[in-house]
Amino acid sequence: MTLSAEEREKLKAIVRDSIEGVLFGREATPVDLTGPLEDRCGAFVTIKNSGNLRGCIGYVRGYLPLHETVKEMAIQAAFNDPRFEPVTKDEWKDIDFEISVLTPMKKIKDIDEIVVGVHGLYIEKGVHSGLLLPQVATEQKWDRMEFLEYTCYKAGLPKDAWKSKDTDIFIFSADVF
């Protein structure tokens, strides 16, 4: 899904308002929610402080309308990512965020279908699963093999678990802003 500049701005306002609502007890600014913002699709919100990751949480699939997903994931990424302490009032001025709106997942049979920098990866094997957004491979300068290996690590699997017949590999794209 590709969003207009106006729709992107509305989602950014939702993220800011959601986090500031928790930090400072502010009321959310009303946003006109029509069109794609009502569609159900997966999305992630990534929080960074001076370029360093502070939280990243999202839904892989579209369980809620996009605007609700972004609101919920902003709060989760800022305050409930188990890898980090919650964002504080003092650091809010240094916080940047990124929204990734996901396309539906596509199961692949051949890893040659993976285009680094275009696709994100989602790997499932048994009870284990892991996801890396498309921009992660580009930021880390990974090739296809490294991207697969790190997605396996994220799933809590050995780095070569992607080769197993009982491992499912999915690709997706994201509108990142």
HELIX and SHEET records of a PDB file:
HELIX    1   1 ALA A    5  PHE A   24  1                                  20    
HELIX    2   2 GLY A   35  GLU A   38  5                                   4    
HELIX    3   3 LEU A   66  PHE A   79  1                                  14    
HELIX    4   4 TRP A   92  ASP A   94  5                                   3    
HELIX    5   5 ILE A  111  GLU A  113  5                                   3    
HELIX    6   6 PRO A  134  GLN A  140  1                                   7    
HELIX    7   7 ARG A  144  LYS A  154  1                                  11    
HELIX    8   8 ALA A  161  LYS A  163  5                                   3    
SHEET    1   A 4 ASN A  52  TYR A  59  0                                        
SHEET    2   A 4 ALA A  43  ASN A  49 -1                                        
SHEET    3   A 4 ILE A  95  LEU A 102 -1                                        
SHEET    4   A 4 ALA A 174  VAL A 176 -1                                        
SHEET    1   B 4 LYS A 106  ILE A 108  0                                        
SHEET    2   B 4 ASP A 168  PHE A 172 -1                                        
SHEET    3   B 4 GLY A 120  LYS A 125 -1                                        
SHEET    4   B 4 HIS A 128  LEU A 132 -1                                        
END                                                                             
